[in-house]
Amino acid sequence: MKESLMEIIRCPMDKQELELEPIQESDDEVLEGRLVCTECGEEYPIEEGIPNLLPPDMRDDPPA
């Protein structure tokens, strides 16, 4: 995920800003990490450079 996307993406639950918490980065791209809503605190994972902005009840649980 390009860090420049932070200017336009918002929490799908309440349309508030998201805070980026990178785990693995390469240049200006976040490969692994999470986005956290500044208002409701909901977390959205970033995996393989792709943010999953589905609401929590619509996400698949990771395999056990």
C-alpha positions in Angstrom: 0.0 0.0 0.0 1.4 3.4 -0.9 1.6 5.7 2.0 0.1 8.5 -0.2 -3.2 6.7 0.0 -3.5 7.8 3.7 -4.8 11.1 2.4 -7.9 9.6 0.8 -8.8 6.4 2.6 -11.2 6.5 5.6 -12.7 4.0 8.1 -15.6 2.3 6.4 -17.5 2.2 9.7 -17.6 5.9 10.6 -15.7 7.7 7.8 -13.0 8.9 10.2 -9.2 9.1 9.5 -7.1 6.0 9.8 -3.7 5.8 11.4 -1.0 3.7 9.8 1.0 1.2 11.9 3.5 -0.4 9.5 5.3 -3.7 10.3 7.2 -4.2 7.0 8.0 -1.4 4.6 9.8 -1.1 1.2 10.6 2.4 0.0 7.3 4.3 0.3 5.1 1.2 0.3 3.8 -0.7 3.4 3.8 -4.4 2.8 2.5 -5.6 6.1 0.9 -3.7 9.0 -2.5 -2.3 10.0 -4.7 0.7 9.8 -6.4 1.9 12.9 -9.4 4.2 13.1 -8.7 7.3 15.1 -12.4 7.4 16.3 -13.8 3.9 16.8 -10.4 2.1 17.1 -11.3 -0.6 14.6 -8.3 -2.3 13.0 -7.8 -3.1 9.3 -4.9 -5.4 8.3 -2.5 -4.7 5.4 -1.2 -8.0 3.9 1.1 -8.2 0.9 0.7 -4.5 0.4 -3.1 -4.7 0.2 -5.3 -3.1 2.9 -8.4 -5.0 3.9 -11.0 -2.3 4.5 -14.0 -4.7 4.8 -16.0 -4.2 8.0 -15.0 -6.7 10.7 -18.2 -8.8 10.3 -17.5 -9.3 6.6 -13.9 -10.4 6.9 -12.9 -14.0 6.7 -11.1 -15.3 9.8 -7.6 -16.4 9.2 -7.1 -20.2 8.9 -6.2 -21.9 12.2 
